[in-house]
Amino acid sequence: MDLKLSPVSMPTTIRPSAGVRPGASAPAQGVGGGFSGALKTALNSVSASQTEATRLQQEVQMENPKVSLEETMVAIQKAQIGFQASLHVRNRMVQAYTDIMNMQV
């Protein structure tokens, strides 16, 4: 069994800037759009991963000899991990919003 996983790299829109000092002006909002762009990109990636896992699962059910069960299971696990990470981010954002709304002024 030959299992090759592609390396995971951080998208350029959410990489920390090396040359920015505290107090310096923030860089202009580029293609990514800051946090909202990074979040949208991550959600699109999770959605694509789930779609690919579903497609592979259907191919295995149709007994396509070109699609292996191992490849399908890895794709399903990747989609599940991505979804769980998205769910944790959402829960943290809701908790942060609730904490801010409950602050005394």
N, C-alpha and C positions, 0 to 999 in steps of 0.2 A: 504494500500500500504506500503510495507516494502522496503525501499531504503537504502542499505548499501554501503557506499563508502570506499574503502581501503585508508589508510593513505598514503600520498605521502612523501617519504623520499629521501634525497639527496644521489646520488650514492657515494660510497666511493672514486671514482677517482676524484671527484671535491670538496670533503669536505676540508675546510681549515685546514692546519696543525697547531695544537695547540702549539707544541714545537719548531717551527722554528722561529728563531730570524732574524731580518734584518741584512744582512751582512754575515749570516751563509751560508755554502754551501748548495745548493739545494739538496733535496733528489733525489736518482736515479730514472730514469723513470721506473715505474713499469708496471704492466699489462695494465693500462689505457692509457699510452702514453701521459700524460699531457693534454693540452688543446685539441689537435686534437683527442685524444682518448675519452675525455669527449663529444666533439662535435659529434663524430661518434656514440657514445652510445645514445646520445639524439636524433639524427636523426633516428636511428634504432627504438627507442622507439616510436617516432611519426609515423613512417611508420607502425609499428605493431598495433598501436592504430587505424590508418586509415583502415587497413586491417580488424581488428576486427569489427569496426563500419560498414564497407561494408558487412561483413558476416552476422551480426545481422540484417541489413536492408533487406538483401535478405531473411533471415529466416522469418521476419515479412511479407514480401510480399508473401511468400509461405504459409502464415497462419499457421506457426508452433506454436502449443499451448504452447510449452515449453519456448518460447521467448516472453517477454513482450515488449510492445511498450515503456514503461517508461525506461526500461533497454537500449533499442536501442537508444532512444533520448539522454540519458546520455552519452552513448558511442560516439555518433555523436558529442555532444558538447565537450567532452574531446578531440576528434581528432581535432576538429576545433580550440580549444584553443591552443593545442600543435603546430598545423601548424602555427597559427598566431605568437606564440612566436618564432618559428624557423625563420619565415619571418622577424621579428624584429631584431633578432640576425644577420641574413644575411645582412640586410640593415645597421646595425651599423658597421659591419665588412667592408663592401664596403665603407662606409663613412670614416672610420678610414684609410683605404688604400688610398682613394682619398686625404685625408688631408695630409698624409705622403708624397705622391707623389708630392703634390703642395707646399711643404715646400721649402723655399729658403736655399741653401747650402752656 
